[in-house]
Amino acid sequence: MNRSEVLSSLKQNPNVSVLIIGGGINGIGAFRDLAVNDVDVLLVERGDFCAGASSASSHMAHGGIRYLENGEFRHVREAVQERNRLLQNAPHIVKPLPTTIPIFNRFSGLFNAPFKFLGMLNKPSERGSLVIKLGLMLYDAYSRAQGAQRVVPKHQFLSRSQSLEKWNQLNPRIVHTATYYDGAILSPERLAIELALDAEAYNPNAHALNYMDMVGGTEDTIILRDVLTDEPYDVHPKLVINAAGSWIDFANRKLGLSTRFIGGTKGSHIVLKHDELRNAIGDHEFYFENSDGRLVLIFPLFDRVLVGTTDIPVENPDEARCTDDEADYFLEMILRVFPGLSLSRDNIVFRYSGVRPLPHSSAKTTSQVSRDHSIEVVSGDWTNLTYPIYSLVGGKWTSFRALAEQVTDKALAHLGLPRQKDTRALPIGGGRGYPGDLTELKRQVESLSAWTGVTRERLRVLFERYGSRAESIATYMNGGTDFALRSMPDASRREIIFLVLHEKIIHLDDFLLRRSMLAMLGNVTREMIDELAGVFSNALGWDAQQRAAEVARTLSILEDRHGVRL
Ligand SMILES: Cc1cc2nc3c(=O)[nH]c(=O)nc-3n(C[C@H](O)[C@H](O)[C@H](O)COP(=O)(O)OP(=O)(O)OC[C@H]3O[C@@H](n4cnc5c(N)ncnc54)[C@H](O)[C@@H]3O)c2cc1C
């Protein structure tokens, strides 16, 4: 069903077993698990899917080695397992990521760690090689504990001279480097939309709507507002999952509940176009302590470099922006590790900020607030509502599946339904049937080229962007006259139209910011916006006024939220 068909069926029948509020990764994860278990479920997102924290991450599929020093062993173990599952279930988007820690002293932190476990040390402190070695041994052990097959290699220490030979721009003050493996989620927003599409394909009674706001609730009714038309819709759910991230308490308030589950912290990133820095890091992420003790990262994101992040308490998530001060902080911290480089704000091609939906906490520093997830249940005598509300608090992108599994188990128990299927080994979107090696990729590309007439070169690009969904896209491209776009010669008109028609794109910025990496990599031009607006107008029937409004909206979002002036 397309959007308007879902809306008219909602008017006819407002009953649904589960309503999910929020289309970030946690809402979408729960949506998929419920869908594959045959539950009729409606997900509503007031903006575009993944427009909140889920599009503001550091792109790491990771166990979170630093959480070991907070004593979060269960959480790290679970996240390492989920990292491994992501590498296996979404190999088109999640790739192994060698992560290198430059170490500037041998012993610091050794005596701090036990104090931290006991909650007696409040500020971050420098970690020396011995502490890092112990942490990495534990991390490796968690990786191995999952089963016979090791998904990523073990960690490795390099001496100072070996390190400087490998990374010749590295600060010569280092005493060692340590390299371990995590995963890179190269385009998290694509992974999320593919999950949502999978869910709808499994279950005809599962629907996800973007631009649909939850605006209020009474005893047995939730009121939604179509953001595109302002029209209200009633829904009668048996259960509500509040996956509104850092807006969870705001959403509960709309339902008449006064909760204080969230204590969000803002985190910002910048994306740099800087070939020397990109070459200096190679294919490694550098993960290290800045001089203030905060752990920060320099991450290879395609041909750009992603740098982050901060951790600042905020009250209103809508106001989070990456400020000039944060950008300068990032530029300075790069020089701690690569002191010979010359960097300035002119190298920044994109910036973003998001708010972590962390649990409300009395911890003395933000870094001590647990990154683990929990499900807060409000029901029964507490409220006059006929449905319970499960709020999904905290968590990480990496462990969305585990949180989804836990909330789905709870929901199934409430609905009196058995679990029919689990998602542990379920491939995601274009990860299904994705070629396991280059020989298989070549074979698939050749056979698809023969079948669709699309050149091998183009198909290789499609596989890189969309995994095995390349097959549907190439077949669609072959179904009509197609041509490369002037402003994006490595993309074609019908490729874009396929995405517009099949990936719930409503606005131009949905495509530029969340269905593709164009904006984040700093590749958007004014000419591209104008050309794409023309393609979208044909596909979606926009008139001249709507087209102009879309262009203006896109330019304004790029400037206001991402520091991109075109
Ligand atoms: C700076 C930063 C770096 C991070 N780095 C990593 C990392 O490298 N690896 C990792 O694993 N995790 C990382 N995380 C954590 C991870 O990104 C988040 O935990 C996760 O994305 C939270 O997802 P969510 O679905 O709960 O929230 P969100 O993605 O914020 O989704 C909530 C959604 O609810 C919607 N909503 C709110 N109110 C309503 C309403 N009334 N009606 C309808 N919809 C509504 C919002 O529009 C929003 O889209 C990072 C987070 C941040 C902020």
The ligand as an SDF file (V2000), in Angstrom:
LIG
                    3D

 53 58  0  0  0  0  0  0  0  0999 V2000
   26.5300   12.1890   18.4940 C   0  0  0  0  0  0  0  0  0  0  0  0
   26.0890   10.7680   18.5610 C   0  0  0  0  0  0  0  0  0  0  0  0
   26.9660    9.7560   18.2000 C   0  0  0  0  0  0  0  0  0  0  0  0
   26.5600    8.4340   18.2670 C   0  0  0  0  0  0  0  0  0  0  0  0
   27.3860    7.4630   17.7950 N   0  0  0  0  0  0  0  0  0  0  0  0
   27.0010    6.1790   17.8110 C   0  0  0  0  0  0  0  0  0  0  0  0
   27.8060    5.1760   17.2330 C   0  0  0  0  0  0  0  0  0  0  0  0
   28.8400    5.4460   16.6350 O   0  0  0  0  0  0  0  0  0  0  0  0
   27.3760    3.9100   17.3140 N   0  0  0  0  0  0  0  0  0  0  0  0
   26.2310    3.5600   17.9450 C   0  0  0  0  0  0  0  0  0  0  0  0
   25.9400    2.3880   18.0180 O   0  0  0  0  0  0  0  0  0  0  0  0
   25.4030    4.4940   18.4680 N   0  0  0  0  0  0  0  0  0  0  0  0
   25.7600    5.7920   18.3990 C   0  0  0  0  0  0  0  0  0  0  0  0
   24.9430    6.7640   18.8840 N   0  0  0  0  0  0  0  0  0  0  0  0
   23.6820    6.3900   19.5290 C   0  0  0  0  0  0  0  0  0  0  0  0
   22.5540    6.1740   18.5490 C   0  0  0  0  0  0  0  0  0  0  0  0
   22.6630    7.0050   17.4200 O   0  0  0  0  0  0  0  0  0  0  0  0
   21.2250    6.4300   19.2410 C   0  0  0  0  0  0  0  0  0  0  0  0
   21.1780    5.7560   20.4650 O   0  0  0  0  0  0  0  0  0  0  0  0
   20.0520    5.9410   18.4150 C   0  0  0  0  0  0  0  0  0  0  0  0
   20.1320    6.4860   17.1230 O   0  0  0  0  0  0  0  0  0  0  0  0
   18.7540    6.3230   19.0720 C   0  0  0  0  0  0  0  0  0  0  0  0
   17.7140    5.9470   18.2220 O   0  0  0  0  0  0  0  0  0  0  0  0
   16.2150    6.2340   18.5860 P   0  0  0  0  0  0  0  0  0  0  0  0
   15.4040    5.5820   17.5320 O   0  0  0  0  0  0  0  0  0  0  0  0
   15.9430    5.8230   19.9910 O   0  0  0  0  0  0  0  0  0  0  0  0
   16.0840    7.8250   18.5640 O   0  0  0  0  0  0  0  0  0  0  0  0
   15.9640    8.8340   17.3200 P   0  0  0  0  0  0  0  0  0  0  0  0
   16.7920    8.4160   16.1860 O   0  0  0  0  0  0  0  0  0  0  0  0
   16.1870   10.2000   17.8420 O   0  0  0  0  0  0  0  0  0  0  0  0
   14.4630    8.6580   16.8490 O   0  0  0  0  0  0  0  0  0  0  0  0
   13.3740    9.2020   17.5510 C   0  0  0  0  0  0  0  0  0  0  0  0
   12.3860    9.6920   16.5190 C   0  0  0  0  0  0  0  0  0  0  0  0
   11.1530    9.9800   17.1350 O   0  0  0  0  0  0  0  0  0  0  0  0
   10.5310   11.0130   16.3810 C   0  0  0  0  0  0  0  0  0  0  0  0
    9.4760   11.6400   17.1710 N   0  0  0  0  0  0  0  0  0  0  0  0
    9.6240   12.3880   18.2780 C   0  0  0  0  0  0  0  0  0  0  0  0
    8.4220   12.7860   18.7350 N   0  0  0  0  0  0  0  0  0  0  0  0
    7.4920   12.2810   17.8860 C   0  0  0  0  0  0  0  0  0  0  0  0
    6.0650   12.3540   17.8170 C   0  0  0  0  0  0  0  0  0  0  0  0
    5.3570   13.0460   18.7210 N   0  0  0  0  0  0  0  0  0  0  0  0
    5.4330   11.7100   16.7900 N   0  0  0  0  0  0  0  0  0  0  0  0
    6.1380   11.0270   15.8560 C   0  0  0  0  0  0  0  0  0  0  0  0
    7.4890   10.9280   15.8940 N   0  0  0  0  0  0  0  0  0  0  0  0
    8.1540   11.5400   16.8860 C   0  0  0  0  0  0  0  0  0  0  0  0
   11.6930   11.9560   16.0660 C   0  0  0  0  0  0  0  0  0  0  0  0
   11.4040   12.7870   14.9610 O   0  0  0  0  0  0  0  0  0  0  0  0
   12.8360   10.9780   15.8200 C   0  0  0  0  0  0  0  0  0  0  0  0
   13.0560   10.7180   14.4490 O   0  0  0  0  0  0  0  0  0  0  0  0
   25.2790    8.1120   18.7610 C   0  0  0  0  0  0  0  0  0  0  0  0
   24.3910    9.1330   19.0980 C   0  0  0  0  0  0  0  0  0  0  0  0
   24.7790   10.4550   18.9610 C   0  0  0  0  0  0  0  0  0  0  0  0
   23.7880   11.5380   19.2420 C   0  0  0  0  0  0  0  0  0  0  0  0
  1  2  1  0
  2  3  1  0
  2 52  2  0
  3  4  2  0
  4  5  1  0
  4 50  1  0
  5  6  2  0
  6  7  1  0
  6 13  1  0
  7  8  2  0
  7  9  1  0
  9 10  1  0
 10 11  2  0
 10 12  1  0
 12 13  2  0
 13 14  1  0
 14 15  1  0
 14 50  1  0
 15 16  1  0
 16 17  1  0
 16 18  1  0
 18 19  1  0
 18 20  1  0
 20 21  1  0
 20 22  1  0
 22 23  1  0
 23 24  1  0
 24 25  2  0
 24 26  1  0
 24 27  1  0
 27 28  1  0
 28 29  2  0
 28 30  1  0
 28 31  1  0
 31 32  1  0
 32 33  1  0
 33 34  1  0
 33 48  1  0
 34 35  1  0
 35 36  1  0
 35 46  1  0
 36 37  1  0
 36 45  1  0
 37 38  2  0
 38 39  1  0
 39 40  1  0
 39 45  2  0
 40 41  1  0
 40 42  2  0
 42 43  1  0
 43 44  2  0
 44 45  1  0
 46 47  1  0
 46 48  1  0
 48 49  1  0
 50 51  2  0
 51 52  1  0
 52 53  1  0
M  END
$$$$
